[in-house]
Amino acid sequence: MKHFYKISAYLLLIGVVHTALTPLFYEQLSEDALWFAGTGLALIYLSLLNIAAEKSRAKWMLKICLAANLAGLIYGVLIVLALPGILAFVSLLIFLAVTIGSAYALLESLKLKNLEESNNAAG
């Protein structure tokens, strides 16, 4: 699913920008600055996990990826509730899209496995 890569790339970009902006929002190293930067790093890691899962297509990895995306989606909902704003809503839409993409990739993987098993049983 090529769109899945694009969505993950946007998530990666948001994470990189989020982390890079930390010094602009925080003058010195503090607990709040570290939490802010850590959120950006989490977005980067989630994006890389999605890209790796899509490349490998291993069922176990797609399941882990879907679980991580669901956690990210819940986090996105909480952000919108706590800090309603356009950036929060855009982030939520990206979390939603990447979660749907990972669920679709897992379903495709399961369908392919079932089709292969059917062909092997018939042959």
C-alpha positions as a printed NumPy array, in Angstrom:
array([[  0.   ,   0.   ,   0.   ],
       [  1.936,   2.983,  -1.302],
       [ -0.169,   5.528,   0.577],
       [  0.873,   3.858,   3.823],
       [  4.48 ,   4.857,   3.12 ],
       [  3.454,   8.438,   2.397],
       [  1.448,   8.697,   5.6  ],
       [  4.359,   7.25 ,   7.579],
       [  6.691,   9.736,   5.901],
       [  4.464,  12.617,   7.027],
       [  4.459,  11.218,  10.549],
       [  8.257,  11.019,  10.384],
       [  8.466,  14.597,   9.128],
       [  6.226,  15.839,  11.939],
       [  8.405,  14.013,  14.475],
       [ 11.625,  15.489,  13.068],
       [ 10.158,  19.005,  12.982],
       [  8.688,  18.58 ,  16.473],
       [ 12.043,  17.508,  17.914],
       [ 13.987,  20.166,  15.997],
       [ 11.708,  22.934,  17.325],
       [ 12.43 ,  22.091,  20.95 ],
       [ 15.175,  24.75 ,  21.339],
       [ 12.819,  27.411,  19.956],
       [ 10.155,  26.697,  22.558],
       [ 12.487,  26.041,  25.497],
       [ 15.447,  28.293,  26.309],
       [ 17.181,  25.743,  28.51 ],
       [ 17.224,  22.034,  29.096],
       [ 14.325,  21.238,  31.403],
       [ 11.885,  18.469,  32.153],
       [  9.286,  20.075,  29.866],
       [ 11.836,  20.428,  27.045],
       [ 12.767,  16.765,  27.332],
       [  9.112,  15.679,  27.277],
       [  8.512,  17.867,  24.213],
       [ 11.519,  16.435,  22.376],
       [ 10.617,  12.92 ,  23.511],
       [  7.203,  13.215,  21.901],
       [  8.881,  14.093,  18.609],
       [ 11.2  ,  11.112,  18.969],
       [  8.218,   8.836,  19.642],
       [  6.639,  10.02 ,  16.382],
       [  9.883,   9.263,  14.549],
       [ 10.07 ,   5.765,  16.045],
       [  6.41 ,   5.068,  15.239],
       [  6.968,   6.13 ,  11.657],
       [ 10.063,   3.96 ,  11.291],
       [  8.172,   1.006,  12.765],
       [  5.418,   1.498,  10.179],
       [  7.888,   1.664,   7.329],
       [  9.71 ,  -1.457,   8.546],
       [  6.436,  -3.375,   8.975],
       [  5.256,  -2.42 ,   5.503],
       [  8.588,  -3.461,   3.979],
       [  8.792,  -6.807,   5.792],
       [  5.096,  -7.729,   5.594],
       [  5.721, -10.192,   8.439],
       [  2.402, -10.873,  10.15 ],
       [  3.83 , -10.566,  13.673],
       [  5.402,  -7.212,  12.829],
       [  2.204,  -5.91 ,  11.247],
       [  0.333,  -6.849,  14.444],
       [  2.851,  -4.991,  16.622],
       [  2.654,  -2.027,  14.28 ],
       [ -1.138,  -1.95 ,  14.453],
       [ -1.015,  -2.047,  18.267],
       [  1.492,   0.831,  18.308],
       [ -0.653,   2.817,  15.886],
       [ -3.76 ,   2.262,  18.004],
       [ -1.845,   3.586,  21.023],
       [ -0.773,   6.588,  18.94 ],
       [ -4.362,   7.152,  17.842],
       [ -5.549,   7.158,  21.457],
       [ -2.76 ,   9.62 ,  22.275],
       [ -3.918,  11.786,  19.348],
       [ -7.474,  11.837,  20.684],
       [ -6.188,  12.88 ,  24.108],
       [ -4.136,  15.685,  22.536],
       [ -7.206,  17.007,  20.704],
       [ -9.217,  16.906,  23.94 ],
       [ -6.491,  18.669,  25.941],
       [ -5.219,  21.111,  23.302],
       [ -7.875,  21.62 ,  20.631],
       [ -6.326,  23.336,  17.647],
       [ -5.635,  22.843,  13.978],
       [ -2.273,  21.106,  14.515],
       [ -3.822,  18.686,  16.993],
       [ -6.577,  17.809,  14.517],
       [ -4.092,  17.358,  11.658],
       [ -2.004,  15.073,  13.86 ],
       [ -5.112,  13.097,  14.784],
       [ -5.992,  12.65 ,  11.109],
       [ -2.473,  11.377,  10.382],
       [ -2.676,   8.945,  13.319],
       [ -6.062,   7.768,  12.051],
       [ -4.811,   7.317,   8.491],
       [ -1.697,   5.388,   9.523],
       [ -3.782,   3.171,  11.827],
       [ -6.228,   2.385,   9.017],
       [ -3.275,   1.751,   6.692],
       [ -1.651,  -0.673,   9.093],
       [ -4.95 ,  -2.508,   9.686],
       [ -5.401,  -2.799,   5.922],
       [ -1.837,  -4.106,   5.489],
       [ -2.441,  -6.75 ,   8.165],
       [ -5.725,  -7.818,   6.541],
       [ -3.995,  -8.086,   3.152],
       [ -1.291, -10.238,   4.733],
       [ -3.884, -12.554,   6.288],
       [ -5.804, -12.85 ,   2.998],
       [ -2.614, -13.739,   1.11 ],
       [ -1.748, -16.388,   3.676],
       [ -5.228, -17.921,   3.425],
       [ -5.058, -17.901,  -0.366],
       [ -1.652, -19.645,  -0.316],
       [ -2.962, -22.27 ,   2.107],
       [ -5.978, -22.878,  -0.147],
       [ -3.768, -23.287,  -3.185],
       [ -1.428, -25.678,  -1.34 ],
       [ -4.367, -27.792,  -0.133],
       [ -5.826, -27.96 ,  -3.649],
       [ -2.487, -28.783,  -5.306]])
